[in-house]
Amino acid sequence: QVQLVESGGGLVQAGGSLRLSCAASGNVFSINTMGWYRQAPGKQRELVASISSSGSTRYADSVKGRFTISRDSAKNTVYLQMNSLKPEDTAVYYCWYSTGFGDNYWGQGTQVTVSS
């Protein structure tokens, strides 16, 4: 089992910034992918960004150039720096961990609200 603990959500004005953190603990494999999904009311959960243990990153088109994902493998922690936030970024953001062998784990979610 892997436990994910998120922090860093909150309320921010449009154009502002937030940084999300997610720490993994438990049976963490050295080879894994971590990332962030988000779900807005009435919408499906979507991938925001992911980063593999080798450092390969992937971003949703809607956040490219504004969000940056990074990780500290020694701490099993992934970060999402969100700049130039827009009201449409408002959602619950979920940390995600995957071993790549079909094991997926989710954090409890953290609310990000961007006011216009």
N, C-alpha and C positions, 0 to 999 in steps of 0.2 A: 504494500500500500504506500501511496505517496500523498502527503498532505501539502496543500497550497494555501498560503496565507497572504492576502493582498492588503495593500494600503495605498493611500494617496488620492483617492477620489475626493470630490467635493463640488462646490459651486464656484463658477468663474464667469467673468464677463467675456463676451465675444472678443477675440483677439488675444486673449490671455493664454496662460500656460499652466499645465499640470504635469506632475510626474507620478506615474504609477509604479509600484514595486510589488513583486511577488516572490516569496521565498518558498522553496520546496524542501521538504524534509521527509524522512522515512527511507523507503527502499528506492533511492534515486540512482538510476543508472548513469554512468559517465557519458554514454552516447544517448542523446535524447533531443527532442525539439520542444521548445517552450514558446509561448506566445500569448496573444490576447485576442479574444473575441468580444463582440459587443452585441447587445440586443436592445433595440428601442421598442417602445410600446407599439404593439400591433405589427411588428416586423420580425423576420426571422433572424436568428443569431448569425452573425457574419464574422469572418476572419478579418482582423484589423492588421495584425503583423505577427510574424513568427521568426524565430532564430534557432538554427540548429547548433549542436555542440561544436561544430566546425566553424561556426560563424556566418553561415549562409542566411541571408534574410529575405523576407517576402513581405510585401505590403499590399493592402487594398489600394486600388487606384485613387479612391477618395481621400486618402491620407498621405499619399506620396508627397514628399517635400515639406510636410508639416510635422509628421510623427517620426520618431527614431526609436528603434528597439535595440537594446543592448543586454548583455548578460555578464555576470560575474560567476564563472563556473566554480570557482573555489568556494563561493557562498551559495551555490545553487539558486541564484537569484536572477530574475529577469526584470528589466526596467522598460517603461514606455514613456518617453519624453514627448509630450503633446504640446505643440506650439500653434499659434494662430488658430485657436479653437473657434469653431463655428457652432451655432445653435443645433445644426444637424448632427453634431458629434454627441449630443445628449443621448445617453444610453447607460445601461448597466454593463460594465466591463468585467469580463471573466478571464482569469488566468487559466492557461491550458498547458498541460504537460503530456507529452507522448513519447513512448519508448520506440515507436515505429514498428512494434510487433503487435499492434492492436490494442495496447493498453493506453487508455486516455483517462486523464484526471482533470478535474475542474475545481477552481476556487469558488468561494461563496458569492463572489460578485461584489463590485464596488460601484456606487452610483457616481456618474459624471454628469453634471448639469451645466450647460452653457447658456447664459442669458443674453438676450439681444439688446 
